Amino acid sequence: MTNTSRAIEITVKPDGSTSLETKGFAGNGCRAASEFLERALGSRGSEQLTSEFHQSVSASQQTTQQR
């Protein structure tokens, strides 16, 4: 059995603005996992996609299985 670490990090800045960063999710999984937080925090100002987003889910699962 493998242990894949997934996390959602929320940063609240002194001016009250927030940012949300997902870690350990492949493909659209990050959006699905953080959707409820985005709705609670308000409208999205911008989005920066990471290399994890561009990984296919099957490639991520294969990497996890090989560990």
Order of alpha helices (4+ residues) and beta strands (2+ residues): beta-beta-alpha-alpha-alpha
